[in-house]
């Protein structure tokens, strides 16, 4: 009897399939970019063999919360993500997307976090999709369409709610983007360009995403004292528009709200009884966004991630800069603008409570264009696997993997990704469960993780022994083809 030979076999691995069930020893065969056989260990043959003895093979991780819109085009090797085992990024979060906007002005914060005026050059999501396909990034790219991006296209005065004509312009742009394959609509009501929008404006747009089978992701209006009202506002929008809601980087920010994740998660449990709700989180007690003097309270540590007028201050604490300049922290912050900052605004028990919640997906929320970024850009996924699973034992390794794979794929309608099963796309990561660890720190944030041996994207080895190969086989993930892909 002739033995079938495959293009590639990952041999003798401890297989974690993404479902949360316990690992088992197996071989995985790959041909034509897909998983074509899963068999007892040491039973399959291939032209190319990867010996995974003592290692885990898992579905490639899906980073559900990124701001990689421009990075996948300008730096398509995507090293910060590939070295973590991430094979798919979802861009366009927090109401900030690179498309659709042919910018006629400098982008206001926070749109400035992902590009300058020359970078906002895609009048449609279709144009952006073509640019991604030309760049051929090393990872798959799914996109959300940002509310703030839509507003700068259509709303003459960002300090007020959009009128009916302006809402119609935004709806048409959003409909085009959904037709081009976007996964959904995102908002960031916390930020200045969208702060004046009421929930009726959001719902009018979310309904366009709903009609196309998309999702609504929300950087809620207030993660501080008003967090419960803001969560209800986002959930109300999803319920009214009849589409799934995903709550971004869930947290309770500021010392006055530490410990309140018990309340917020109880609220989400209640809301989940009547509607589809998901959430994502990153495994750190600090967040990162634009520097805003209004959120400088003198209570929490704030580190500068970039400053255009004072680039020499990147990586330094605002308190130290203020002392050196003989100013209070608010005034020092004003002198640094435009700038970004890392805010140490959470408490560890809240972070662990959110990470432990069974419906929490993992997202890095990294900002790739910061000169001294938050370490989550390079370390979020290995930190969950190493620090929180192996060391702190918040959950099993198989459960940690589920939060990064099937849970994420299911929320975003990626039917043949995020799982190890026959006929699924071969997005895979092979790692050492004993050594996988984040190395990026707040002091040295651009350090690659350890313990990742191979990363495969659509069946092609993209990373080998921590080093990128010349193969870049990522795809733009079109919601229509991904959602309705036949697995049989």
C-alpha positions as CSV (number, residue, x, y, z in Angstrom):
1,X,0.0,0.0,0.0
2,X,1.5,3.3,-1.1
3,X,1.9,6.0,1.6
4,X,0.5,9.4,0.8
5,X,3.1,12.2,0.8
6,X,2.0,15.7,1.7
7,X,3.7,19.1,1.0
8,X,4.4,19.7,4.7
9,X,3.9,17.8,7.9
10,X,4.3,19.1,11.5
11,X,5.4,15.9,13.3
12,X,4.9,14.6,16.8
13,X,3.4,17.8,18.2
14,X,1.2,18.3,21.2
15,X,-1.9,19.5,19.4
16,X,-4.1,22.2,20.9
17,X,-6.9,22.6,18.4
18,X,-8.4,25.9,19.7
19,X,-11.6,24.5,21.2
20,X,-10.3,24.5,24.8
21,X,-10.0,20.7,25.0
22,X,-6.8,19.1,26.3
23,X,-3.8,18.6,24.0
24,X,-3.1,15.3,22.3
25,X,-0.1,14.0,20.3
26,X,-0.5,14.1,16.5
27,X,0.9,14.8,13.1
28,X,-0.7,17.6,10.9
29,X,-0.4,17.5,7.2
30,X,-0.7,20.6,5.0
31,X,-1.2,20.8,1.2
32,X,-2.6,23.7,-0.9
33,X,-2.5,26.1,2.1
34,X,-4.9,23.9,4.1
35,X,-4.9,21.3,6.8
36,X,-5.6,18.1,5.0
37,X,-4.8,15.4,7.5
38,X,-4.6,15.0,11.3
39,X,-3.2,11.6,12.3
40,X,-1.5,9.7,15.1
41,X,2.0,11.0,15.8
42,X,4.8,9.7,13.5
43,X,2.4,8.3,11.0
44,X,2.5,10.9,8.2
45,X,5.2,11.7,5.5
46,X,5.9,14.9,3.6
47,X,8.4,16.6,1.3
48,X,9.1,19.0,4.1
49,X,8.9,17.9,7.8
50,X,8.9,20.1,10.9
51,X,9.9,18.0,14.0
52,X,7.7,19.4,16.8
53,X,8.7,16.8,19.5
54,X,8.2,18.5,22.9
55,X,6.4,21.4,21.3
56,X,2.8,22.6,21.0
57,X,1.1,23.3,17.7
58,X,-1.9,25.6,18.0
59,X,-4.0,27.7,15.6
60,X,-2.3,31.0,14.7
61,X,-3.3,33.7,17.1
62,X,-5.8,36.3,16.0
63,X,-5.1,39.8,17.3
64,X,-8.6,41.2,17.4
65,X,-7.6,44.7,18.5
66,X,-4.9,46.3,16.5
67,X,-4.0,49.7,14.9
68,X,-2.0,48.0,12.2
69,X,-3.9,49.7,9.3
70,X,-0.8,51.3,7.9
71,X,1.8,48.9,9.3
72,X,0.6,46.0,7.1
73,X,1.4,48.2,4.0
74,X,4.5,50.1,5.1
75,X,6.2,47.3,7.1
76,X,4.6,44.1,5.7
77,X,7.0,41.7,7.4
78,X,4.9,42.5,10.5
79,X,7.6,41.4,12.9
80,X,6.0,42.6,16.2
81,X,3.0,40.3,15.5
82,X,4.6,37.4,13.7
83,X,7.2,36.9,16.5
84,X,4.2,36.5,18.9
85,X,2.6,33.7,16.8
86,X,-0.1,36.1,15.5
87,X,-1.2,35.1,12.0
88,X,-4.2,37.5,11.7
89,X,-4.7,41.1,12.7
90,X,-7.9,43.0,12.8
91,X,-7.3,46.7,12.2
92,X,-9.6,49.8,12.3
93,X,-10.5,49.6,16.0
94,X,-11.6,52.4,18.3
95,X,-13.3,54.4,15.5
96,X,-9.9,54.9,13.8
97,X,-9.3,53.4,10.3
98,X,-7.0,54.4,7.5
99,X,-9.9,54.1,5.0
100,X,-12.1,55.5,3.8
101,X,-10.6,59.0,3.7
102,X,-8.7,60.9,1.1
103,X,-7.4,63.5,3.6
104,X,-7.6,67.2,2.8
105,X,-6.2,68.2,6.2
106,X,-3.9,66.9,8.9
107,X,-5.8,64.1,10.8
108,X,-6.9,65.1,14.3
109,X,-6.0,63.0,17.2
110,X,-6.4,60.0,17.6
111,X,-6.5,59.4,13.8
112,X,-3.0,60.9,13.9
113,X,-1.8,57.8,15.8
114,X,-1.9,55.7,12.6
115,X,-0.9,58.2,10.0
116,X,-0.3,61.7,8.7
117,X,-2.3,63.5,6.0
118,X,-0.3,61.7,3.2
119,X,-1.1,58.3,4.7
120,X,-4.9,58.9,4.5
121,X,-4.9,58.3,0.8
122,X,-7.6,55.7,0.4
123,X,-11.0,57.1,-0.7
124,X,-12.6,53.7,-0.3
125,X,-12.1,50.5,1.6
126,X,-11.8,48.8,-1.8
127,X,-8.7,51.1,-2.5
128,X,-7.2,50.1,0.8
129,X,-7.9,46.4,0.2
130,X,-6.0,46.7,-3.1
131,X,-3.0,48.3,-1.3
132,X,-2.9,45.5,1.2
133,X,-3.0,42.9,-1.5
134,X,-0.1,44.7,-3.3
135,X,1.9,44.9,-0.1
136,X,1.4,41.2,0.5
137,X,1.9,41.3,4.3
138,X,3.1,38.3,6.3
139,X,-0.1,38.1,8.2
140,X,-3.8,38.1,7.3
141,X,-5.6,41.4,7.6
142,X,-9.2,42.0,8.5
143,X,-10.5,45.5,8.8
144,X,-13.2,47.5,10.7
145,X,-14.4,50.9,9.4
146,X,-14.0,53.6,12.0
147,X,-16.7,56.1,13.1
148,X,-14.2,58.9,13.5
149,X,-12.8,58.3,10.0
150,X,-16.3,58.5,8.6
151,X,-17.0,61.7,10.6
152,X,-14.0,63.5,9.2
153,X,-15.3,62.7,5.7
154,X,-18.8,63.9,6.3
155,X,-19.4,66.1,9.4
156,X,-18.6,69.8,8.9
157,X,-18.4,70.5,12.7
158,X,-17.0,67.6,14.7
159,X,-18.3,69.3,17.8
160,X,-21.9,68.4,17.1
161,X,-24.0,65.4,16.2
162,X,-24.2,64.6,12.5
163,X,-27.3,65.8,10.7
164,X,-29.4,63.6,8.5
165,X,-27.5,64.5,5.3
166,X,-24.2,63.8,7.0
167,X,-25.3,60.5,8.4
168,X,-26.4,59.5,4.8
169,X,-22.9,60.3,3.5
170,X,-21.4,58.1,6.3
171,X,-23.8,55.3,5.7
172,X,-22.9,55.2,2.0
173,X,-19.2,55.1,2.8
174,X,-19.8,52.4,5.3
175,X,-21.9,50.4,2.9
176,X,-19.2,50.6,0.3
177,X,-16.6,49.3,2.8
178,X,-18.8,46.5,4.0
179,X,-19.3,45.5,0.3
180,X,-15.5,45.5,-0.1
181,X,-15.3,43.0,2.7
182,X,-14.9,44.8,5.9
183,X,-15.7,42.8,9.1
184,X,-17.7,45.6,10.7
185,X,-18.0,49.1,12.2
186,X,-16.0,50.5,15.1
187,X,-16.5,53.5,17.3
188,X,-14.4,55.5,19.8
189,X,-16.9,57.8,21.5
190,X,-14.2,58.6,24.1
191,X,-12.2,60.6,21.5
192,X,-12.8,64.1,20.4
193,X,-13.8,63.5,16.7
194,X,-16.7,61.3,17.8
195,X,-17.4,62.6,21.3
196,X,-20.4,64.8,20.2
197,X,-22.1,61.9,18.4
198,X,-25.2,60.5,20.2
199,X,-26.2,56.9,20.2
200,X,-28.8,57.5,17.5
201,X,-25.9,58.4,15.1
202,X,-24.0,55.3,16.1
203,X,-27.1,53.1,15.7
204,X,-27.8,54.5,12.2
205,X,-24.3,53.4,11.2
206,X,-24.3,50.1,13.1
207,X,-27.5,49.1,11.2
208,X,-25.5,49.3,7.9
209,X,-22.9,46.9,9.4
210,X,-25.8,44.7,10.6
211,X,-27.4,44.5,7.2
212,X,-24.1,43.2,5.7
213,X,-23.6,40.7,8.5
214,X,-20.9,42.7,10.3
215,X,-20.2,43.5,13.9
216,X,-20.0,46.6,16.0
217,X,-16.9,47.1,18.2
218,X,-16.8,49.9,20.7
219,X,-14.2,51.9,22.6
220,X,-16.8,53.0,25.0
221,X,-17.5,56.7,25.9
222,X,-16.1,56.4,29.4
223,X,-13.9,53.8,31.0
224,X,-13.6,55.8,34.2
225,X,-16.5,56.9,36.6
226,X,-19.2,56.5,34.0
227,X,-18.2,53.0,32.8
228,X,-21.5,51.3,33.6
229,X,-23.5,53.9,31.6
230,X,-21.0,53.7,28.8
231,X,-21.2,49.9,28.6
232,X,-25.0,50.1,28.6
233,X,-24.9,52.7,25.8
234,X,-22.7,50.4,23.6
235,X,-24.9,47.4,24.3
236,X,-28.1,49.4,23.6
237,X,-26.7,50.3,20.2
238,X,-26.0,46.7,19.4
239,X,-29.5,45.6,20.5
240,X,-31.2,48.4,18.5
241,X,-29.2,47.7,15.4
242,X,-29.5,43.9,15.9
243,X,-25.8,43.0,15.5
244,X,-23.1,41.6,17.8
245,X,-21.3,44.1,20.1
246,X,-17.6,43.7,20.9
247,X,-16.4,45.9,23.8
248,X,-12.8,47.0,23.3
249,X,-9.9,46.7,25.8
250,X,-12.3,46.3,28.7
251,X,-11.1,48.0,31.9
252,X,-12.0,50.1,34.8
253,X,-9.6,53.1,34.6
254,X,-8.3,55.3,37.4
255,X,-7.8,54.7,41.1
256,X,-11.4,55.7,41.9
257,X,-12.7,52.8,39.8
258,X,-10.2,50.0,40.8
259,X,-12.1,46.9,41.8
260,X,-15.2,47.8,39.7
261,X,-14.7,45.0,37.2
262,X,-16.8,42.9,39.5
263,X,-19.7,45.3,38.6
264,X,-18.9,45.6,34.9
265,X,-18.6,41.9,34.3
266,X,-21.9,41.3,36.2
267,X,-23.5,43.8,33.9
268,X,-22.2,42.0,30.8
269,X,-23.4,38.7,32.1
270,X,-26.9,40.2,32.4
271,X,-26.8,41.8,29.0
272,X,-25.4,38.6,27.4
273,X,-28.7,36.8,28.3
274,X,-30.5,38.8,25.6
275,X,-27.9,39.8,23.0
276,X,-24.5,38.8,21.5
277,X,-21.7,40.5,23.4
278,X,-18.0,39.9,23.3
279,X,-15.0,41.8,24.7
280,X,-11.2,41.9,24.3
281,X,-8.4,42.8,26.7
282,X,-4.6,43.1,26.8
283,X,-2.6,41.6,29.7
284,X,-1.1,44.7,31.3
285,X,-2.1,47.3,34.0
286,X,-1.2,50.2,31.6
287,X,-3.0,51.5,28.5
288,X,-1.6,53.7,25.8
289,X,-3.1,56.4,23.6
290,X,-2.7,60.1,22.8
291,X,-1.5,62.3,25.6
292,X,-4.4,64.3,26.9
293,X,-3.8,66.9,29.7
294,X,-7.4,66.4,30.8
295,X,-6.4,62.9,32.0
296,X,-3.3,64.0,33.8
297,X,-4.4,63.7,37.5
298,X,-1.1,63.5,39.3
299,X,-2.2,60.2,40.8
300,X,-1.1,57.6,38.2
301,X,2.2,57.2,36.5
302,X,2.3,58.4,32.9
303,X,5.1,57.6,30.5
304,X,5.6,59.5,27.2
305,X,5.5,57.2,24.1
306,X,6.3,59.9,21.6
307,X,6.4,63.7,21.5
308,X,6.7,65.6,18.2
309,X,8.1,68.8,19.7
310,X,10.3,67.0,22.3
311,X,11.3,63.6,20.8
312,X,14.0,63.3,23.4
313,X,11.4,62.8,26.1
314,X,10.1,59.5,24.7
315,X,10.2,56.7,27.3
316,X,10.4,59.2,30.2
317,X,7.8,59.7,33.0
318,X,5.7,62.8,32.8
319,X,6.3,63.5,36.5
320,X,10.1,63.6,35.9
321,X,9.8,65.8,32.9
322,X,7.5,68.2,34.8
323,X,9.9,68.4,37.7
324,X,12.8,69.0,35.4
325,X,10.9,71.8,33.6
326,X,9.6,73.3,36.9
327,X,6.0,72.9,35.8
328,X,3.0,71.0,37.0
329,X,2.2,67.8,35.1
330,X,-0.8,69.2,33.2
331,X,1.3,72.1,31.9
332,X,4.2,69.8,31.0
333,X,1.8,67.6,29.1
334,X,0.6,70.6,27.1
335,X,4.2,71.5,26.2
336,X,4.7,67.9,24.9
337,X,1.8,67.9,22.5
338,X,1.2,66.4,20.0
339,X,2.3,63.3,21.9
340,X,1.4,59.8,23.0
341,X,1.4,58.3,26.5
342,X,1.3,55.1,28.4
343,X,-1.1,55.4,31.4
344,X,-0.7,53.1,34.4
345,X,-4.4,53.4,35.0
346,X,-5.5,49.8,36.1
347,X,-5.0,47.5,39.0
348,X,-3.7,44.0,38.7
349,X,-6.7,42.3,40.3
350,X,-9.0,43.9,37.7
351,X,-6.8,42.8,34.8
352,X,-6.8,39.3,36.1
353,X,-10.5,39.3,36.6
354,X,-11.2,40.4,33.0
355,X,-8.6,38.0,31.6
356,X,-10.2,35.2,33.6
357,X,-13.7,36.0,32.2
358,X,-14.5,33.1,29.8
359,X,-15.8,35.5,27.0
360,X,-12.6,37.7,26.9
361,X,-10.6,37.6,23.7
362,X,-7.0,38.7,23.6
363,X,-6.0,41.8,21.7
364,X,-2.7,43.7,21.8
365,X,-4.0,47.3,21.1
366,X,-0.4,48.0,20.2
367,X,0.5,51.3,18.5
368,X,3.2,50.4,15.9
369,X,4.1,54.0,15.0
370,X,4.9,55.2,18.6
371,X,8.7,55.7,18.9
372,X,8.7,54.2,22.4
373,X,5.6,51.9,22.3
374,X,3.7,50.1,25.0
375,X,5.3,46.6,25.3
376,X,2.0,45.0,24.4
377,X,2.8,45.6,20.7
378,X,5.5,42.9,20.9
379,X,4.5,40.9,23.9
380,X,0.8,40.5,24.6
381,X,0.1,37.0,23.4
382,X,3.3,35.3,24.9
383,X,2.6,37.2,28.1
384,X,-0.9,35.5,28.4
385,X,0.6,32.1,27.6
386,X,3.7,32.4,29.8
387,X,2.9,34.8,32.7
388,X,-0.8,34.4,33.1
389,X,-1.3,30.7,32.1
390,X,1.9,28.9,33.0
391,X,3.0,31.0,36.0
392,X,-0.1,32.5,37.5
393,X,-2.3,29.6,36.4
394,X,-5.3,31.9,35.6
395,X,-6.4,29.2,33.1
396,X,-5.0,26.2,31.3
397,X,-2.8,26.5,28.3
398,X,-5.6,25.1,26.1
399,X,-8.0,27.7,27.5
400,X,-5.5,30.5,26.9
401,X,-5.2,29.4,23.3
402,X,-9.0,29.3,22.9
403,X,-9.1,33.0,23.9
404,X,-6.7,33.8,21.0
405,X,-8.2,31.5,18.3
406,X,-11.7,30.0,18.1
407,X,-13.3,32.6,20.4
408,X,-11.9,35.4,18.2
409,X,-12.6,33.7,14.9
410,X,-16.2,33.0,15.9
411,X,-16.9,36.6,17.0
412,X,-15.6,37.9,13.7
413,X,-17.0,35.3,11.4
414,X,-13.7,33.7,10.3
415,X,-15.1,30.2,9.8
416,X,-11.9,28.4,8.6
417,X,-9.4,30.2,10.8
418,X,-8.6,30.0,14.5
419,X,-9.0,26.2,14.7
420,X,-7.1,23.1,13.8
421,X,-9.5,21.0,11.7
422,X,-9.6,19.4,8.3
423,X,-10.0,21.9,5.4
424,X,-9.2,24.9,7.6
425,X,-6.6,27.3,6.4
426,X,-3.2,26.3,7.8
427,X,-2.5,29.3,10.0
428,X,-0.4,27.7,12.8
429,X,2.1,28.4,15.5
430,X,4.5,26.0,17.0
431,X,5.9,27.0,20.4
432,X,7.6,25.6,23.5
433,X,5.0,25.8,26.4
434,X,7.8,25.8,29.0
435,X,9.7,28.7,27.6
436,X,7.2,30.9,25.7
437,X,7.5,34.4,27.3
438,X,7.3,38.0,26.6
439,X,10.6,40.0,26.8
440,X,9.3,43.5,25.9
441,X,9.2,45.8,28.9
442,X,8.1,49.4,29.5
443,X,11.8,50.3,29.5
444,X,12.7,48.2,26.5
445,X,9.5,47.7,24.5
446,X,10.7,46.4,21.2
447,X,12.0,43.0,22.2
448,X,10.7,39.9,20.5
449,X,9.2,37.0,22.5
450,X,11.0,33.8,23.2
451,X,9.7,30.2,22.7
452,X,8.1,30.6,19.3
453,X,9.7,28.1,16.8
454,X,7.6,28.3,13.7
455,X,4.7,30.4,12.4
456,X,2.7,29.3,9.3
457,X,0.4,31.6,7.4
458,X,-1.9,30.0,4.9
459,X,0.3,26.9,4.9
460,X,3.6,28.8,4.3
461,X,6.4,29.0,6.9
462,X,6.6,32.8,7.7
463,X,8.8,32.5,10.8
464,X,11.4,29.9,11.5
465,X,13.3,29.9,14.8
466,X,12.3,33.5,15.5
467,X,13.5,34.7,12.1
468,X,11.2,35.8,9.3
469,X,11.5,33.9,6.1
470,X,11.1,35.5,2.7
471,X,7.6,34.1,2.4
472,X,4.8,36.6,2.9
473,X,1.4,34.8,2.3
474,X,-1.1,36.9,4.3
475,X,-4.4,37.8,2.8
476,X,-7.0,40.5,3.1
477,X,-9.8,38.7,4.8
478,X,-13.0,39.5,3.0
479,X,-16.0,39.1,5.3
480,X,-18.1,37.5,2.6
481,X,-15.7,34.7,1.7
482,X,-14.5,34.1,5.2
483,X,-18.0,34.0,6.8
484,X,-19.6,31.7,4.3
485,X,-16.6,29.6,3.6
486,X,-17.5,25.9,3.3
487,X,-15.6,23.6,5.6
488,X,-16.8,20.4,4.0
